Amino acid sequence: MALIKNKAAPVFDRDQVHKGDMIRAKHQTWDEHRNGVVVSVKEEKLIALYYAGYGNVTDHFTMLASEVSRGEWSGLITADMENIFSITDVDGGAGQEVDEQ
């Protein structure tokens, strides 16, 4: 399942990633992964909510398709917790299903 379609500029494949999908993502500048839920998907960006770690506070992060295509993001995404896909290596195998066994 490819998350990115290559056009003149890379864009998210909205047939593959949807509002409500679960995501575990890490930007190259972060120390750890963040687990969240996709709340918005547009061709150029994806927004996910995640638990901030205290109280009942949530926060969000934005993934730009151009950053994903440059390899700045790593992680996993799933719609059903059975089929889990990698969000890394866009040109060399993005959307490769992850074997969790």
C-alpha positions in Angstrom: 0.0 0.0 0.0 1.7 3.2 -1.2 1.0 6.3 0.9 2.5 8.6 -1.7 1.7 9.1 -5.4 4.5 10.7 -7.4 3.3 13.6 -9.5 5.1 16.8 -10.3 5.2 17.0 -6.5 4.7 14.1 -4.1 1.2 13.8 -2.7 -0.5 11.5 -0.2 -2.5 8.6 -1.8 -5.9 9.3 -0.4 -7.2 6.0 -1.6 -4.8 4.3 0.8 -4.6 6.6 3.9 -7.9 7.8 5.5 -9.3 9.8 8.3 -9.5 7.4 11.3 -6.4 5.4 10.4 -4.0 4.7 13.3 -0.4 6.0 12.9 2.9 5.5 14.7 5.2 8.2 13.4 8.6 9.7 14.1 10.1 12.8 12.4 13.9 12.8 12.2 14.1 15.6 14.7 12.1 13.8 17.4 13.5 11.6 20.1 10.7 9.0 20.0 7.6 7.9 18.0 4.2 9.3 18.6 1.1 7.2 18.3 -2.0 8.9 17.0 -5.1 8.9 14.8 -5.3 10.5 11.4 -7.8 13.3 11.5 -7.2 15.0 8.1 -5.7 13.9 4.8 -5.1 16.3 2.0 -2.8 15.7 -1.0 0.0 17.7 0.5 -0.4 17.1 4.2 -1.7 14.7 6.8 -2.7 15.7 10.4 -2.8 13.3 13.3 -3.9 13.7 16.9 -1.8 12.1 19.7 -1.9 11.9 23.5 0.6 14.4 24.9 1.4 12.3 27.9 -0.3 14.1 30.8 -3.9 14.6 31.9 -6.4 14.4 29.1 -4.4 16.7 26.8 -4.0 15.9 23.1 -1.8 17.5 20.6 -1.3 17.1 16.8 1.5 16.8 14.3 1.5 17.5 10.6 3.2 15.3 8.0 4.0 17.0 4.7 4.1 14.7 1.7 7.3 16.3 0.5 8.9 15.5 3.9 7.8 11.9 3.7 9.2 11.5 0.2 12.5 12.9 1.4 12.7 10.2 4.1 12.3 12.6 7.0 9.5 10.4 8.5 9.5 6.8 9.7 6.8 4.7 11.2 3.7 2.6 10.6 0.1 3.1 9.6 -3.0 0.9 9.7 -6.7 1.1 9.2 -7.6 -2.3 10.9 -4.7 -3.4 13.1 -4.4 -6.5 10.9 -2.7 -4.9 7.8 0.1 -2.7 9.0 2.2 -0.7 6.5 5.4 1.2 6.6 5.5 4.9 5.8 9.2 4.9 4.9 11.2 4.3 1.7 8.7 6.0 -0.6 10.4 5.2 -3.9 12.1 2.0 -2.7 9.1 0.2 -1.2 6.7 2.5 0.6 3.6 0.8 1.6 5.4 -2.5 2.2 3.3 -4.5 4.6 5.1 -5.2 7.8 5.4 -8.8 9.1 4.6 -8.6 12.8 5.3 -12.2 13.7 
